[in-house]
């Protein structure tokens, strides 16, 4: 069952919003992991992304 889960595309990036988490996973449009934003608020500001593998 999905609980308030959604996604949105910003150019070549796709972000996944989950109401149960503050962090926002970021993928490339081709499905590759890119990093994680600390929150959805500054999602359009590149410094919000932490590049690396999911924990």
C-alpha positions in Angstrom: 0.0 0.0 0.0 1.3 3.5 -0.9 1.0 6.3 1.6 1.3 9.8 0.1 4.0 8.9 -2.3 4.6 11.0 -5.5 7.2 12.1 -7.9 8.0 15.0 -10.1 10.4 15.6 -12.9 12.7 18.7 -13.0 14.5 18.7 -16.4 16.8 15.6 -16.3 16.1 14.8 -12.7 13.2 13.0 -11.0 12.4 13.5 -7.3 10.4 11.2 -5.1 8.2 12.7 -2.4 7.2 10.6 0.6 5.1 12.1 3.3 6.8 9.9 5.9 10.3 11.3 5.2 12.0 14.7 5.2 14.7 13.6 2.8 13.9 13.5 -0.9 15.7 10.9 -3.1 16.8 12.3 -6.5 17.3 10.2 -9.7 18.2 11.0 -13.2 15.4 10.7 -15.7 17.0 7.4 -16.9 16.6 6.0 -13.4 20.1 6.3 -12.0 20.5 7.3 -8.4 21.8 10.9 -8.2 21.6 11.8 -4.5 19.3 13.0 -1.8 17.9 16.4 -1.0 17.8 17.3 2.7 14.1 18.4 2.3 11.6 19.3 -0.4 11.7 23.0 0.4 14.9 24.0 -1.5 14.6 21.3 -4.1 15.4 23.6 -7.0 18.7 24.8 -5.4 21.6 22.5 -6.3 23.3 22.8 -2.9 20.4 20.9 -1.4 21.6 17.7 -3.1 23.9 15.3 -1.4 25.6 13.2 -4.1 26.2 9.6 -3.2 24.6 6.2 -2.7 21.6 5.7 -0.6 22.3 4.6 3.0 
